[in-house]
């Protein structure tokens, strides 16, 4: 499988706001079931608070981007998404970048910062994974049950349309294979030298705080953790004002010259 066939970026849905000359661009990387619209107004608010430009896009198979060009994923799919992101940034001629990645997007942010360090000023991860845990698989199987038995599918169809089934099972089927139990991106962390803010809800149903500990200990640049009590897997939706405040402070303290 090679998902680099997405490189016709005319078929990629993009939202870009450039309001602040000579300031970085925050690139938002959605989760495994996400898209531009599901970020709602969070990117715009963070852009205003941090006085940074923003770029939000739908990966292939999500939201308003084109359908998948492949039938199944392998263990390298997140690394390949990092390569596609690098190509997209080249295409858009953006090279002063802060990555904000949620869940799958957080893992993509880590890999991108490791592989393409000259472009990336800093990273913010939220519920990112660097290896597979039992709690993760349990949560995914719960979501699979909801997809089959509740109105979750119809809710997702509002955002992903006819791509919904392919999008959902590309995630759920991949993460629950025997082969994916061995997925691990800890080897990339030693190449991350930019500042990083690692965010996770204390009650995250998709991962334990071992994920945060691994990122903090594995990266070589300045790293800071933000563990939020009584919050689950989506802090930017559950406690948006706190995330906006903490992230904008981190950006202006560590990432603005």
VENMO-V918593 format. One record per residue. OMEGA is omega in degrees with one decimal (* if undefined). Layout:
{{OMEGA} {OMEGA}}
This chain:
{{174.9} {-177.2} {176.5} {177.0} {177.1} {-165.6} {166.9} {-173.3} {172.3} {-179.8} {178.5} {178.1} {-175.1} {168.3} {-177.8} {178.0} {178.1} {-178.7} {-169.4} {179.5} {177.2} {173.6} {-178.7} {172.7} {173.5} {178.3} {-176.1} {-176.8} {-172.5} {-177.3} {-172.0} {178.1} {-170.0} {178.1} {-179.9} {-173.1} {-178.1} {170.5} {-175.6} {-174.7} {-178.2} {179.7} {179.9} {179.9} {179.8} {176.0} {-180.0} {-177.1} {-177.7} {-175.5} {175.9} {172.4} {-178.3} {172.4} {176.0} {179.1} {174.7} {174.9} {177.9} {179.5} {-175.4} {171.0} {-176.4} {173.8} {-177.7} {178.0} {176.4} {176.7} {-178.2} {-174.0} {178.7} {179.6} {170.7} {-174.8} {-178.7} {-171.0} {179.9} {174.2} {178.1} {174.9} {175.4} {177.2} {177.4} {177.4} {177.9} {177.9} {177.7} {179.2} {174.9} {-179.5} {-178.7} {178.6} {177.1} {-178.2} {177.2} {-157.9} {167.1} {179.9} {172.6} {-175.9} {178.6} {175.4} {174.6} {178.8} {176.1} {176.9} {176.6} {178.2} {179.9} {-179.0} {-179.7} {179.7} {179.0} {-173.5} {-174.0} {-170.7} {-176.7} {-178.2} {-164.3} {178.2} {-176.8} {-179.4} {170.4} {176.9} {-178.1} {-179.1} {-179.0} {176.0} {172.7} {173.6} {-176.2} {177.1} {177.5} {-179.5} {178.8} {-178.5} {177.8} {-179.9} {179.5} {178.6} {173.7} {178.9} {176.8} {176.8} {178.2} {-179.5} {-178.4} {-166.3} {-177.6} {-180.0} {-179.9} {-179.0} {-179.3} {176.2} {179.7} {-179.6} {177.0} {-175.8} {-173.6} {176.0} {-175.5} {178.1} {-168.6} {-178.5} {-179.9} {-179.4} {-177.2} {-175.0} {173.2} {177.3} {-171.6} {-178.6} {-178.1} {-174.1} {-177.8} {174.6} {177.0} {-177.7} {-174.3} {175.8} {-176.6} {178.4} {-176.8} {179.2} {179.7} {179.7} {178.2} {-167.4} {-177.8} {179.5} {178.7} {-176.5} {177.6} {177.0} {179.9} {173.0} {-174.3} {-173.9} {173.2} {171.6} {-178.8} {-179.9} {179.5} {-177.7} {-177.4} {-179.2} {177.7} {178.3} {172.6} {177.1} {179.1} {-179.5} {-179.9} {179.4} {-178.4} {-177.1} {-174.7} {-178.0} {-174.7} {178.3} {175.0} {178.1} {-176.2} {178.9} {175.5} {179.1} {-170.9} {179.5} {174.2} {178.5} {-176.4} {-166.6} {-173.2} {-176.0} {-176.4} {173.7} {-176.1} {179.3} {-172.2} {-177.2} {177.7} {-178.8} {178.0} {-178.6} {-175.4} {-178.1} {179.5} {176.2} {178.9} {-179.2} {-175.2} {178.2} {-169.6} {-170.2} {179.5} {-178.1} {*}}
